[in-house]
Amino acid sequence: MWESILLTVAATAGNNIGKILQKKGTIILPPLSFKFKVIRAYALNKTWLIGFLMDIFGALLMLRALSLAPVSVIQPVSGCGLAILSIFSHFYLQEVMNVVDWVGVTLAGFGTI
């Protein structure tokens, strides 16, 4: 059971940090379309590609966790991903969080525990 909980935390961290890296990578990229030139630009952007791979790896970890434990255990634990997302966004993307935001992050973390 503990293995599946740890896998879930790692999976949700991978998903959310991957999305942040993808967001950071898209700052210099054109809007996504199915043109070869645009897809090539995304595939060659290191930050976006690392974020994409982390997101995929997180999804695979989540599938593994779901195969080890019931959804009723995995889903609440995956809620800590929002806290991870908020904290990483604050420090990596320099997004400003007010007191209410920090209270929400703290409650999400304690709610998972």
PABA-605359 format. One record per residue (C-alpha): x, y, z; residue in three letters; residue number from 1. Coordinates in nm, 4 decimals. Each point is the difference from the previous one (the first is absolute). Layout:
N
xx = X yy = Y zz = Z r = ALA k = NUM
...
END
This chain:
113
xx = 0.0000 yy = 0.0000 zz = 0.0000 r = MET k = 1
xx = 0.2781 yy = 0.2454 zz = 0.0907 r = TRP k = 2
xx = 0.1716 yy = -0.0678 zz = -0.3310 r = GLU k = 3
xx = -0.3119 yy = 0.1086 zz = -0.1880 r = SER k = 4
xx = -0.0306 yy = 0.3154 zz = 0.2118 r = ILE k = 5
xx = 0.3619 yy = 0.0959 zz = -0.0688 r = LEU k = 6
xx = -0.0473 yy = -0.0768 zz = -0.3696 r = LEU k = 7
xx = -0.3067 yy = 0.2255 zz = -0.0016 r = THR k = 8
xx = 0.1895 yy = 0.2888 zz = 0.1583 r = VAL k = 9
xx = 0.2834 yy = -0.0437 zz = -0.2522 r = ALA k = 10
xx = -0.2509 yy = -0.0280 zz = -0.2852 r = ALA k = 11
xx = -0.1927 yy = 0.3123 zz = 0.0924 r = THR k = 12
xx = 0.3259 yy = 0.1902 zz = 0.0511 r = ALA k = 13
xx = 0.1204 yy = -0.1122 zz = -0.3431 r = GLY k = 14
xx = -0.3273 yy = 0.0997 zz = -0.1647 r = ASN k = 15
xx = -0.0158 yy = 0.3432 zz = 0.1580 r = ASN k = 16
xx = 0.3680 yy = 0.0917 zz = -0.0257 r = ILE k = 17
xx = -0.0094 yy = -0.1212 zz = -0.3600 r = GLY k = 18
xx = -0.2851 yy = 0.2375 zz = -0.0743 r = LYS k = 19
xx = 0.1907 yy = 0.2887 zz = 0.1554 r = ILE k = 20
xx = 0.3048 yy = -0.0769 zz = -0.2128 r = LEU k = 21
xx = -0.2202 yy = -0.0188 zz = -0.3083 r = GLN k = 22
xx = -0.1484 yy = 0.3397 zz = 0.0862 r = LYS k = 23
xx = 0.3482 yy = 0.1452 zz = 0.0463 r = LYS k = 24
xx = 0.1086 yy = -0.1453 zz = -0.3340 r = GLY k = 25
xx = -0.2950 yy = 0.1432 zz = -0.1904 r = THR k = 26
xx = 0.0958 yy = 0.3573 zz = 0.0847 r = ILE k = 27
xx = 0.2235 yy = 0.0180 zz = -0.3059 r = ILE k = 28
xx = -0.1992 yy = -0.2428 zz = -0.2170 r = LEU k = 29
xx = -0.2735 yy = 0.0809 zz = -0.2525 r = PRO k = 30
xx = -0.3583 yy = -0.1098 zz = 0.0693 r = PRO k = 31
xx = -0.0323 yy = -0.3759 zz = -0.0429 r = LEU k = 32
xx = -0.1231 yy = -0.1160 zz = -0.3401 r = SER k = 33
xx = 0.0483 yy = -0.3062 zz = -0.2172 r = PHE k = 34
xx = 0.2470 yy = 0.1708 zz = -0.2305 r = LYS k = 35
xx = 0.3294 yy = -0.1851 zz = -0.0257 r = PHE k = 36
xx = 0.2013 yy = 0.3114 zz = 0.0795 r = LYS k = 37
xx = -0.1941 yy = 0.0639 zz = 0.3223 r = VAL k = 38
xx = 0.0122 yy = -0.3627 zz = 0.1176 r = ILE k = 39
xx = 0.3746 yy = -0.0048 zz = -0.0697 r = ARG k = 40
xx = 0.0457 yy = 0.3152 zz = 0.2085 r = ALA k = 41
xx = -0.1779 yy = -0.1650 zz = 0.2944 r = TYR k = 42
xx = 0.1971 yy = -0.3239 zz = -0.0386 r = ALA k = 43
xx = 0.3304 yy = 0.1892 zz = -0.0032 r = LEU k = 44
xx = -0.0815 yy = 0.2202 zz = 0.3002 r = ASN k = 45
xx = 0.1874 yy = -0.1650 zz = 0.2875 r = LYS k = 46
xx = -0.2143 yy = 0.1392 zz = 0.2829 r = THR k = 47
xx = -0.3268 yy = -0.0930 zz = -0.1682 r = TRP k = 48
xx = 0.1259 yy = -0.3483 zz = -0.0913 r = LEU k = 49
xx = 0.1209 yy = -0.0760 zz = 0.3546 r = ILE k = 50
xx = -0.3379 yy = 0.1156 zz = 0.1330 r = GLY k = 51
xx = -0.1837 yy = -0.2180 zz = -0.2524 r = PHE k = 52
xx = 0.2061 yy = -0.3055 zz = 0.0949 r = LEU k = 53
xx = -0.0529 yy = 0.0642 zz = 0.3725 r = MET k = 54
xx = -0.3741 yy = 0.0297 zz = -0.0594 r = ASP k = 55
xx = -0.0076 yy = -0.3318 zz = -0.1894 r = ILE k = 56
xx = 0.2210 yy = -0.1722 zz = 0.2599 r = PHE k = 57
xx = -0.2294 yy = 0.1272 zz = 0.2760 r = GLY k = 58
xx = -0.3006 yy = -0.1452 zz = -0.1817 r = ALA k = 59
xx = 0.1744 yy = -0.3380 zz = -0.0257 r = LEU k = 60
xx = 0.0826 yy = 0.0074 zz = 0.3708 r = LEU k = 61
xx = -0.3638 yy = 0.0795 zz = 0.0734 r = MET k = 62
xx = -0.1109 yy = -0.3031 zz = -0.2016 r = LEU k = 63
xx = 0.2385 yy = -0.2171 zz = 0.1986 r = ARG k = 64
xx = -0.1304 yy = 0.1419 zz = 0.3281 r = ALA k = 65
xx = -0.3581 yy = -0.0665 zz = -0.1100 r = LEU k = 66
xx = 0.0894 yy = -0.3607 zz = -0.0711 r = SER k = 67
xx = 0.1295 yy = -0.0409 zz = 0.3574 r = LEU k = 68
xx = -0.2719 yy = 0.1724 zz = 0.2024 r = ALA k = 69
xx = -0.3665 yy = 0.0973 zz = -0.0308 r = PRO k = 70
xx = -0.1031 yy = 0.3315 zz = -0.1506 r = VAL k = 71
xx = -0.1474 yy = 0.0993 zz = 0.3365 r = SER k = 72
xx = 0.3573 yy = 0.0139 zz = 0.1353 r = VAL k = 73
xx = 0.1813 yy = 0.1367 zz = -0.3061 r = ILE k = 74
xx = -0.2337 yy = 0.2871 zz = -0.0906 r = GLN k = 75
xx = 0.0134 yy = 0.1839 zz = 0.3354 r = PRO k = 76
xx = 0.3789 yy = -0.0323 zz = 0.0107 r = VAL k = 77
xx = 0.0267 yy = 0.1447 zz = -0.3501 r = SER k = 78
xx = -0.1573 yy = 0.3172 zz = 0.1394 r = GLY k = 79
xx = 0.3370 yy = 0.0931 zz = 0.1462 r = CYS k = 80
xx = 0.1038 yy = 0.0714 zz = -0.3586 r = GLY k = 81
xx = -0.1750 yy = 0.3354 zz = 0.0211 r = LEU k = 82
xx = 0.2175 yy = 0.0931 zz = 0.2967 r = ALA k = 83
xx = 0.3117 yy = -0.1137 zz = -0.1877 r = ILE k = 84
xx = -0.1114 yy = 0.1971 zz = -0.3049 r = LEU k = 85
xx = -0.0563 yy = 0.3170 zz = 0.2024 r = SER k = 86
xx = 0.3318 yy = -0.0185 zz = 0.1842 r = ILE k = 87
xx = 0.2006 yy = -0.0769 zz = -0.3142 r = PHE k = 88
xx = -0.1776 yy = 0.2781 zz = -0.1917 r = SER k = 89
xx = 0.0810 yy = 0.2456 zz = 0.2767 r = HIS k = 90
xx = 0.3703 yy = -0.0786 zz = 0.0075 r = PHE k = 91
xx = 0.0678 yy = -0.0947 zz = -0.3645 r = TYR k = 92
xx = -0.2343 yy = 0.2283 zz = -0.1926 r = LEU k = 93
xx = 0.0212 yy = 0.2774 zz = 0.2623 r = GLN k = 94
xx = -0.3799 yy = 0.0144 zz = 0.0252 r = GLU k = 95
xx = -0.1183 yy = 0.2049 zz = 0.2966 r = VAL k = 96
xx = -0.2193 yy = -0.1719 zz = 0.2578 r = MET k = 97
xx = -0.1921 yy = 0.1809 zz = 0.2698 r = ASN k = 98
xx = -0.0914 yy = -0.1260 zz = 0.3478 r = VAL k = 99
xx = -0.3245 yy = -0.1599 zz = -0.1169 r = VAL k = 100
xx = 0.1932 yy = -0.1954 zz = -0.2655 r = ASP k = 101
xx = 0.2471 yy = -0.1284 zz = 0.2592 r = TRP k = 102
xx = -0.2855 yy = -0.1021 zz = 0.2307 r = VAL k = 103
xx = -0.1518 yy = -0.1948 zz = -0.2891 r = GLY k = 104
xx = 0.3300 yy = -0.1748 zz = -0.0737 r = VAL k = 105
xx = 0.0394 yy = -0.0884 zz = 0.3675 r = THR k = 106
xx = -0.3544 yy = -0.1359 zz = 0.0220 r = LEU k = 107
xx = 0.0530 yy = -0.2081 zz = -0.3156 r = ALA k = 108
xx = 0.3162 yy = -0.1461 zz = 0.1496 r = GLY k = 109
xx = -0.1593 yy = -0.0761 zz = 0.3379 r = PHE k = 110
xx = -0.3121 yy = -0.1324 zz = -0.1698 r = GLY k = 111
xx = 0.2102 yy = -0.2541 zz = -0.1833 r = THR k = 112
xx = 0.1745 yy = -0.1094 zz = 0.3184 r = ILE k = 113
END
